Amino acid sequence: MELQSIIDMDQNYFMNTYGSRTQVCFTHGEGMTLHATDGKTYMDLLGGIAVNALGHSHPALVNAITDQAKKIIHCSSLYYIEQQAKLAKLLVENSCADKVFFANSGAEANEGAIKLARLYFRKKDQPDRFEIITLEKSFHGRTLATLAATGQEKYQKNYSPLTPKFLSVPINDLDALRGAITDYTCAIMLEPIQGESGVNLTSIEYMHGVRELCDQYGILLIFDEVQCGLGRTGKLFGYQHYGIEPDIFTLAKALGGGFPIGALLAKNQFASSFEPGDHGSTFGGNPLACAAGLAALSVILDEKLVENSFTMGEYLISELVKVSKTSPVITDVRGKGLMIGIQLGSPIAKELTKKCFDAGFLVGSVGNDIVRLLPPLIITKSDIDTFIAFFSTILP
Ligand code: PLP
């Protein structure tokens, strides 16, 4: 179908929550490359916003999905599901968690985490501990509770009254966090590395301080690893950069390699608060989603994509730092692994993103002054060299 016909149909029938989109529609892809309706190809350095960790059409993922679809797509969690049990086992064996629950998205996994934290205290006869502290500039999802958890007014402003008892404090400010803790506090929820606000890192001292405060006051620590988890930052999980462990954490995005699935993971002590009837999902953890998750996670582990994310991330960041020495418009390059924000000193992020697109590179922008890169974890040195050679030519 011609691009213009797709645009016309979209404008007539699709709710306009995404505004005027980039003028392209992709038909297929392989590896780092996406092909558009007009035959033009693009190097994907955004990976569907940290989703396509294996790149496009990885044979192991495609085969797992097609094989599973031929057998059974969905039954219900009223019955035992082999793929669900296997994916839960693989996640537990590779993380600090003891138990897993599957959802369909990051927001849904976070909703589950919030419910679990509140339930934990309710079942300990402390029903007044329901308040959740999050960080400013965080992003936890678009449902009403996760919007309340999200520390960015722009997402919340039209949806009041928000779910009550969430408050946010500045990142890397332990005094602010300590000052926000009350007898009602049940959990602190944060992204080890913030994604949607343009790649903001928590410091090691801060994260140790947060863990200590949680232990001191008996507060649960929830990490939202929806974006930074599963190898994105050069470790399998973001928390592994800090030498501390969360009590509960969430995953989504890369978990299905592009197939929708989210997960809520917790240590036994907290996971056991969920008893029969306390939580559920019609689609969450169905055979097809879990077959995709099993394939995606197996590829991430077996093909050493975490290690590749680490080494390629270091290389990409160092090349960008080199570029910044000759282009003063870049005022900071921050990130870990392949989760990278390029801070600009002037509001030209959208212009740069457009120039990249026109030349066949997909990158993201956050606001007007941050370019964000979240490439598939399979990226090579030669891909990086190709991108850097172009990117360095478009900076003022
Ligand atoms: N949490 C984080 C850290 C995210 O980056 C996102 C999405 O960008 C979400 C939660 C929401 O995930 P989803 O869009 O799958 O609901």
Residues whose N, C-alpha, C, O or C-beta is under 5 A from the ligand:
A	BS01	PLP	S105 G106 A107 E108 F139 H140 G141 E191 G195 D224 V226 Q227 A252
